[in-house]
Amino acid sequence: MEAVRDYTVHLDNKKRITLRGAAYQYYNVKEYQNGCIMLEPRELTVPESISVKTLKDMDRAVANFKKGDVSESVDLSDF
């Protein structure tokens, strides 16, 4: 694979590197033992639906509530 850009960077005082003309705001970083660093762009998106795990947790919480298996009331009168 041919490089699109090739330039040298240095760490600043806070051990940060600046990417010139970065196309994305977020990147996933993978560091390898041989010194290579892989950056993969990430785009944060709103999920289209609620995950199966979250739905199971909600069902379990409602079932516990119906059984009366709940914690003590929280006193919010100070607020």
Backbone atoms as SQL, in Angstrom:
CREATE TABLE atoms (id INTEGER PRIMARY KEY, chain TEXT, resi INTEGER, resn TEXT, atom TEXT, x REAL, y REAL, z REAL);
INSERT INTO atoms VALUES
  (1, 'A', 1, 'MET', 'N', 0.846, -1.169, 0.000),
  (2, 'A', 1, 'MET', 'CA', 0.000, 0.000, 0.000),
  (3, 'A', 1, 'MET', 'C', 0.896, 1.238, 0.000),
  (4, 'A', 2, 'GLU', 'N', 0.561, 2.196, -0.820),
  (5, 'A', 2, 'GLU', 'CA', 1.360, 3.408, -0.943),
  (6, 'A', 2, 'GLU', 'C', 0.852, 4.475, 0.027),
  (7, 'A', 3, 'ALA', 'N', 1.772, 5.226, 0.621),
  (8, 'A', 3, 'ALA', 'CA', 1.415, 6.277, 1.580),
  (9, 'A', 3, 'ALA', 'C', 0.798, 7.461, 0.853),
  (10, 'A', 4, 'VAL', 'N', -0.270, 8.020, 1.437),
  (11, 'A', 4, 'VAL', 'CA', -0.914, 9.205, 0.886),
  (12, 'A', 4, 'VAL', 'C', -0.154, 10.452, 1.323),
  (13, 'A', 5, 'ARG', 'N', 0.281, 10.467, 2.585),
  (14, 'A', 5, 'ARG', 'CA', 1.094, 11.553, 3.122),
  (15, 'A', 5, 'ARG', 'C', 2.216, 10.962, 3.942),
  (16, 'A', 6, 'ASP', 'N', 3.338, 11.646, 3.968),
  (17, 'A', 6, 'ASP', 'CA', 4.493, 11.185, 4.728),
  (18, 'A', 6, 'ASP', 'C', 5.138, 12.396, 5.374),
  (19, 'A', 7, 'TYR', 'N', 5.087, 12.477, 6.701),
  (20, 'A', 7, 'TYR', 'CA', 5.708, 13.593, 7.402),
  (21, 'A', 7, 'TYR', 'C', 6.161, 13.145, 8.786),
  (22, 'A', 8, 'THR', 'N', 7.037, 13.928, 9.394),
  (23, 'A', 8, 'THR', 'CA', 7.589, 13.619, 10.704),
  (24, 'A', 8, 'THR', 'C', 6.869, 14.442, 11.765),
  (25, 'A', 9, 'VAL', 'N', 6.562, 13.806, 12.887),
  (26, 'A', 9, 'VAL', 'CA', 5.920, 14.495, 14.004),
  (27, 'A', 9, 'VAL', 'C', 6.785, 14.326, 15.246),
  (28, 'A', 10, 'HIS', 'N', 6.505, 15.131, 16.256),
  (29, 'A', 10, 'HIS', 'CA', 7.207, 14.983, 17.533),
  (30, 'A', 10, 'HIS', 'C', 6.190, 15.098, 18.664),
  (31, 'A', 11, 'LEU', 'N', 6.543, 14.585, 19.824),
  (32, 'A', 11, 'LEU', 'CA', 5.695, 14.689, 20.999),
  (33, 'A', 11, 'LEU', 'C', 5.838, 16.072, 21.607),
  (34, 'A', 12, 'ASP', 'N', 4.717, 16.647, 22.068),
  (35, 'A', 12, 'ASP', 'CA', 4.808, 17.920, 22.775),
  (36, 'A', 12, 'ASP', 'C', 5.079, 17.650, 24.254),
  (37, 'A', 13, 'ASN', 'N', 5.048, 18.682, 25.075),
  (38, 'A', 13, 'ASN', 'CA', 5.357, 18.535, 26.506),
  (39, 'A', 13, 'ASN', 'C', 4.412, 17.596, 27.233),
  (40, 'A', 14, 'LYS', 'N', 3.187, 17.445, 26.715),
  (41, 'A', 14, 'LYS', 'CA', 2.207, 16.564, 27.350),
  (42, 'A', 14, 'LYS', 'C', 2.122, 15.206, 26.660),
  (43, 'A', 15, 'LYS', 'N', 3.165, 14.857, 25.894),
  (44, 'A', 15, 'LYS', 'CA', 3.266, 13.560, 25.210),
  (45, 'A', 15, 'LYS', 'C', 2.154, 13.358, 24.176),
  (46, 'A', 16, 'ARG', 'N', 1.791, 14.435, 23.449),
  (47, 'A', 16, 'ARG', 'CA', 0.754, 14.362, 22.427),
  (48, 'A', 16, 'ARG', 'C', 1.368, 14.531, 21.048),
  (49, 'A', 17, 'ILE', 'N', 0.688, 13.957, 20.059),
  (50, 'A', 17, 'ILE', 'CA', 1.065, 14.106, 18.655),
  (51, 'A', 17, 'ILE', 'C', -0.102, 14.776, 17.939),
  (52, 'A', 18, 'THR', 'N', 0.195, 15.717, 17.062),
  (53, 'A', 18, 'THR', 'CA', -0.837, 16.390, 16.286),
  (54, 'A', 18, 'THR', 'C', -0.863, 15.824, 14.875),
  (55, 'A', 19, 'LEU', 'N', -2.057, 15.415, 14.431),
  (56, 'A', 19, 'LEU', 'CA', -2.222, 14.935, 13.069),
  (57, 'A', 19, 'LEU', 'C', -2.613, 16.109, 12.181),
  (58, 'A', 20, 'ARG', 'N', -1.888, 16.332, 11.139),
  (59, 'A', 20, 'ARG', 'CA', -2.180, 17.445, 10.221),
  (60, 'A', 20, 'ARG', 'C', -3.328, 17.065, 9.286),
  (61, 'A', 21, 'GLY', 'N', -4.302, 17.939, 9.195),
  (62, 'A', 21, 'GLY', 'CA', -5.421, 17.712, 8.272),
  (63, 'A', 21, 'GLY', 'C', -6.212, 16.456, 8.564),
  (64, 'A', 22, 'ALA', 'N', -6.373, 16.125, 9.839),
  (65, 'A', 22, 'ALA', 'CA', -7.098, 14.905, 10.210),
  (66, 'A', 22, 'ALA', 'C', -8.532, 14.961, 9.697),
  (67, 'A', 23, 'ALA', 'N', -8.972, 13.889, 9.084),
  (68, 'A', 23, 'ALA', 'CA', -10.309, 13.830, 8.506),
  (69, 'A', 23, 'ALA', 'C', -11.378, 13.492, 9.539),
  (70, 'A', 24, 'TYR', 'N', -10.986, 12.929, 10.669),
  (71, 'A', 24, 'TYR', 'CA', -11.939, 12.502, 11.690),
  (72, 'A', 24, 'TYR', 'C', -11.561, 13.109, 13.032),
  (73, 'A', 25, 'GLN', 'N', -12.550, 13.204, 13.918),
  (74, 'A', 25, 'GLN', 'CA', -12.287, 13.746, 15.254),
  (75, 'A', 25, 'GLN', 'C', -11.820, 12.649, 16.215),
  (76, 'A', 26, 'TYR', 'N', -12.265, 11.414, 16.009),
  (77, 'A', 26, 'TYR', 'CA', -11.926, 10.313, 16.902),
  (78, 'A', 26, 'TYR', 'C', -11.212, 9.205, 16.137),
  (79, 'A', 27, 'TYR', 'N', -10.208, 8.620, 16.781),
  (80, 'A', 27, 'TYR', 'CA', -9.461, 7.506, 16.205),
  (81, 'A', 27, 'TYR', 'C', -9.286, 6.415, 17.258),
  (82, 'A', 28, 'ASN', 'N', -9.326, 5.179, 16.818),
  (83, 'A', 28, 'ASN', 'CA', -8.985, 4.053, 17.666),
  (84, 'A', 28, 'ASN', 'C', -7.494, 3.805, 17.469),
  (85, 'A', 29, 'VAL', 'N', -6.752, 3.672, 18.557),
  (86, 'A', 29, 'VAL', 'CA', -5.299, 3.514, 18.485),
  (87, 'A', 29, 'VAL', 'C', -4.918, 2.104, 18.909),
  (88, 'A', 30, 'LYS', 'N', -4.091, 1.450, 18.089),
  (89, 'A', 30, 'LYS', 'CA', -3.537, 0.141, 18.438),
  (90, 'A', 30, 'LYS', 'C', -2.027, 0.269, 18.408),
  (91, 'A', 31, 'GLU', 'N', -1.386, -0.076, 19.517),
  (92, 'A', 31, 'GLU', 'CA', 0.078, -0.049, 19.600),
  (93, 'A', 31, 'GLU', 'C', 0.591, -1.483, 19.608),
  (94, 'A', 32, 'TYR', 'N', 1.608, -1.738, 18.812),
  (95, 'A', 32, 'TYR', 'CA', 2.187, -3.069, 18.713),
  (96, 'A', 32, 'TYR', 'C', 3.562, -3.101, 19.356),
  (97, 'A', 33, 'GLN', 'N', 4.005, -4.299, 19.736),
  (98, 'A', 33, 'GLN', 'CA', 5.285, -4.451, 20.420),
  (99, 'A', 33, 'GLN', 'C', 6.469, -4.032, 19.558),
  (100, 'A', 34, 'ASN', 'N', 6.314, -4.081, 18.249),
  (101, 'A', 34, 'ASN', 'CA', 7.419, -3.704, 17.365),
  (102, 'A', 34, 'ASN', 'C', 7.514, -2.187, 17.169),
  (103, 'A', 35, 'GLY', 'N', 6.650, -1.402, 17.848),
  (104, 'A', 35, 'GLY', 'CA', 6.696, 0.056, 17.761),
  (105, 'A', 35, 'GLY', 'C', 5.703, 0.661, 16.797),
  (106, 'A', 36, 'CYS', 'N', 5.037, -0.157, 16.015),
  (107, 'A', 36, 'CYS', 'CA', 4.045, 0.366, 15.072),
  (108, 'A', 36, 'CYS', 'C', 2.800, 0.841, 15.817),
  (109, 'A', 37, 'ILE', 'N', 2.219, 1.910, 15.306),
  (110, 'A', 37, 'ILE', 'CA', 0.972, 2.448, 15.854),
  (111, 'A', 37, 'ILE', 'C', -0.031, 2.518, 14.718),
  (112, 'A', 38, 'MET', 'N', -1.205, 1.921, 14.919),
  (113, 'A', 38, 'MET', 'CA', -2.252, 1.911, 13.901),
  (114, 'A', 38, 'MET', 'C', -3.387, 2.816, 14.361),
  (115, 'A', 39, 'LEU', 'N', -3.771, 3.769, 13.520),
  (116, 'A', 39, 'LEU', 'CA', -4.903, 4.649, 13.797),
  (117, 'A', 39, 'LEU', 'C', -6.043, 4.272, 12.868),
  (118, 'A', 40, 'GLU', 'N', -7.216, 4.005, 13.447),
  (119, 'A', 40, 'GLU', 'CA', -8.394, 3.712, 12.641),
  (120, 'A', 40, 'GLU', 'C', -9.454, 4.751, 12.972),
  (121, 'A', 41, 'PRO', 'N', -10.005, 5.430, 11.962),
  (122, 'A', 41, 'PRO', 'CA', -11.003, 6.467, 12.245),
  (123, 'A', 41, 'PRO', 'C', -12.268, 5.882, 12.852),
  (124, 'A', 42, 'ARG', 'N', -12.861, 6.636, 13.763),
  (125, 'A', 42, 'ARG', 'CA', -14.109, 6.242, 14.408),
  (126, 'A', 42, 'ARG', 'C', -15.096, 7.392, 14.274),
  (127, 'A', 43, 'GLU', 'N', -16.332, 7.059, 13.946),
  (128, 'A', 43, 'GLU', 'CA', -17.392, 8.048, 13.918),
  (129, 'A', 43, 'GLU', 'C', -18.401, 7.641, 14.977),
  (130, 'A', 44, 'LEU', 'N', -18.681, 8.550, 15.903),
  (131, 'A', 44, 'LEU', 'CA', -19.655, 8.276, 16.948),
  (132, 'A', 44, 'LEU', 'C', -21.047, 8.480, 16.380),
  (133, 'A', 45, 'THR', 'N', -21.888, 7.469, 16.507),
  (134, 'A', 45, 'THR', 'CA', -23.246, 7.549, 15.984),
  (135, 'A', 45, 'THR', 'C', -24.241, 7.147, 17.052),
  (136, 'A', 46, 'VAL', 'N', -25.456, 7.575, 16.865),
  (137, 'A', 46, 'VAL', 'CA', -26.534, 7.184, 17.762),
  (138, 'A', 46, 'VAL', 'C', -26.974, 5.782, 17.356),
  (139, 'A', 47, 'PRO', 'N', -27.062, 4.856, 18.303),
  (140, 'A', 47, 'PRO', 'CA', -27.475, 3.495, 17.946),
  (141, 'A', 47, 'PRO', 'C', -28.904, 3.485, 17.410),
  (142, 'A', 48, 'GLU', 'N', -29.159, 2.600, 16.453),
  (143, 'A', 48, 'GLU', 'CA', -30.481, 2.519, 15.844),
  (144, 'A', 48, 'GLU', 'C', -31.500, 1.868, 16.777),
  (145, 'A', 49, 'SER', 'N', -31.045, 1.043, 17.690),
  (146, 'A', 49, 'SER', 'CA', -31.968, 0.368, 18.595),
  (147, 'A', 49, 'SER', 'C', -31.275, 0.090, 19.921),
  (148, 'A', 50, 'ILE', 'N', -32.052, -0.368, 20.877),
  (149, 'A', 50, 'ILE', 'CA', -31.516, -0.729, 22.188),
  (150, 'A', 50, 'ILE', 'C', -30.951, -2.139, 22.093),
  (151, 'A', 51, 'SER', 'N', -29.781, -2.360, 22.675),
  (152, 'A', 51, 'SER', 'CA', -29.127, -3.666, 22.568),
  (153, 'A', 51, 'SER', 'C', -29.915, -4.743, 23.315),
  (154, 'A', 52, 'VAL', 'N', -29.686, -5.974, 22.918),
  (155, 'A', 52, 'VAL', 'CA', -30.348, -7.122, 23.540),
  (156, 'A', 52, 'VAL', 'C', -29.991, -7.198, 25.021),
  (157, 'A', 53, 'LYS', 'N', -28.732, -6.937, 25.356),
  (158, 'A', 53, 'LYS', 'CA', -28.285, -6.993, 26.748),
  (159, 'A', 53, 'LYS', 'C', -29.017, -5.947, 27.590),
  (160, 'A', 54, 'THR', 'N', -29.173, -4.743, 27.051),
  (161, 'A', 54, 'THR', 'CA', -29.867, -3.684, 27.782),
  (162, 'A', 54, 'THR', 'C', -31.329, -4.049, 27.990),
  (163, 'A', 55, 'LEU', 'N', -31.970, -4.613, 26.976),
  (164, 'A', 55, 'LEU', 'CA', -33.364, -5.029, 27.113),
  (165, 'A', 55, 'LEU', 'C', -33.525, -6.110, 28.180),
  (166, 'A', 56, 'LYS', 'N', -32.586, -7.062, 28.241),
  (167, 'A', 56, 'LYS', 'CA', -32.641, -8.099, 29.277),
  (168, 'A', 56, 'LYS', 'C', -32.475, -7.493, 30.663),
  (169, 'A', 57, 'ASP', 'N', -31.558, -6.533, 30.803),
  (170, 'A', 57, 'ASP', 'CA', -31.369, -5.861, 32.092),
  (171, 'A', 57, 'ASP', 'C', -32.627, -5.109, 32.514),
  (172, 'A', 58, 'MET', 'N', -33.281, -4.458, 31.557),
  (173, 'A', 58, 'MET', 'CA', -34.513, -3.725, 31.871),
  (174, 'A', 58, 'MET', 'C', -35.618, -4.681, 32.297),
  (175, 'A', 59, 'ASP', 'N', -35.746, -5.813, 31.596),
  (176, 'A', 59, 'ASP', 'CA', -36.759, -6.814, 31.962),
  (177, 'A', 59, 'ASP', 'C', -36.505, -7.354, 33.364),
  (178, 'A', 60, 'ARG', 'N', -35.234, -7.596, 33.700),
  (179, 'A', 60, 'ARG', 'CA', -34.892, -8.100, 35.027),
  (180, 'A', 60, 'ARG', 'C', -35.206, -7.048, 36.103),
  (181, 'A', 61, 'ALA', 'N', -34.942, -5.780, 35.814),
  (182, 'A', 61, 'ALA', 'CA', -35.222, -4.714, 36.773),
  (183, 'A', 61, 'ALA', 'C', -36.722, -4.582, 37.029),
  (184, 'A', 62, 'VAL', 'N', -37.532, -4.662, 35.968),
  (185, 'A', 62, 'VAL', 'CA', -38.986, -4.562, 36.129),
  (186, 'A', 62, 'VAL', 'C', -39.510, -5.769, 36.901),
  (187, 'A', 63, 'ALA', 'N', -38.999, -6.957, 36.608),
  (188, 'A', 63, 'ALA', 'CA', -39.433, -8.164, 37.328),
  (189, 'A', 63, 'ALA', 'C', -39.097, -8.050, 38.808),
  (190, 'A', 64, 'ASN', 'N', -37.907, -7.556, 39.140),
  (191, 'A', 64, 'ASN', 'CA', -37.529, -7.363, 40.538),
  (192, 'A', 64, 'ASN', 'C', -38.434, -6.339, 41.216),
  (193, 'A', 65, 'PHE', 'N', -38.782, -5.287, 40.500),
  (194, 'A', 65, 'PHE', 'CA', -39.656, -4.248, 41.051),
  (195, 'A', 65, 'PHE', 'C', -41.038, -4.827, 41.355),
  (196, 'A', 66, 'LYS', 'N', -41.573, -5.634, 40.447),
  (197, 'A', 66, 'LYS', 'CA', -42.896, -6.236, 40.653),
  (198, 'A', 66, 'LYS', 'C', -42.893, -7.218, 41.818),
  (199, 'A', 67, 'LYS', 'N', -41.746, -7.907, 42.054),
  (200, 'A', 67, 'LYS', 'CA', -41.621, -8.833, 43.181),
  (201, 'A', 67, 'LYS', 'C', -41.393, -8.092, 44.494),
  (202, 'A', 68, 'GLY', 'N', -41.099, -6.799, 44.421),
  (203, 'A', 68, 'GLY', 'CA', -40.809, -6.030, 45.626),
  (204, 'A', 68, 'GLY', 'C', -39.346, -6.103, 46.030),
  (205, 'A', 69, 'ASP', 'N', -38.535, -6.652, 45.175),
  (206, 'A', 69, 'ASP', 'CA', -37.092, -6.773, 45.447),
  (207, 'A', 69, 'ASP', 'C', -36.408, -5.480, 45.024),
  (208, 'A', 70, 'VAL', 'N', -36.548, -4.462, 45.896),
  (209, 'A', 70, 'VAL', 'CA', -36.028, -3.132, 45.571),
  (210, 'A', 70, 'VAL', 'C', -35.186, -2.611, 46.724),
  (211, 'A', 71, 'SER', 'N', -34.401, -1.577, 46.451),
  (212, 'A', 71, 'SER', 'CA', -33.574, -0.978, 47.496),
  (213, 'A', 71, 'SER', 'C', -34.413, 0.004, 48.317),
  (214, 'A', 72, 'GLU', 'N', -33.830, 0.509, 49.405),
  (215, 'A', 72, 'GLU', 'CA', -34.509, 1.494, 50.244),
  (216, 'A', 72, 'GLU', 'C', -34.748, 2.773, 49.448),
  (217, 'A', 73, 'SER', 'N', -35.776, 3.510, 49.837),
  (218, 'A', 73, 'SER', 'CA', -36.076, 4.785, 49.188),
  (219, 'A', 73, 'SER', 'C', -34.950, 5.778, 49.435),
  (220, 'A', 74, 'VAL', 'N', -34.725, 6.634, 48.467),
  (221, 'A', 74, 'VAL', 'CA', -33.717, 7.677, 48.574),
  (222, 'A', 74, 'VAL', 'C', -34.419, 8.964, 48.995),
  (223, 'A', 75, 'ASP', 'N', -33.942, 9.583, 50.061),
  (224, 'A', 75, 'ASP', 'CA', -34.529, 10.831, 50.556),
  (225, 'A', 75, 'ASP', 'C', -33.956, 11.999, 49.757),
  (226, 'A', 76, 'LEU', 'N', -34.791, 12.612, 48.936),
  (227, 'A', 76, 'LEU', 'CA', -34.362, 13.733, 48.115),
  (228, 'A', 76, 'LEU', 'C', -34.859, 15.072, 48.657),
  (229, 'A', 77, 'SER', 'N', -35.352, 15.095, 49.892),
  (230, 'A', 77, 'SER', 'CA', -35.912, 16.326, 50.450),
  (231, 'A', 77, 'SER', 'C', -34.874, 17.430, 50.602),
  (232, 'A', 78, 'ASP', 'N', -33.595, 17.089, 50.728),
  (233, 'A', 78, 'ASP', 'CA', -32.555, 18.099, 50.857),
  (234, 'A', 78, 'ASP', 'C', -32.347, 18.872, 49.557),
  (235, 'A', 79, 'PHE', 'N', -32.783, 18.315, 48.468),
  (236, 'A', 79, 'PHE', 'CA', -32.564, 18.937, 47.183),
  (237, 'A', 79, 'PHE', 'C', -33.750, 19.756, 46.800);
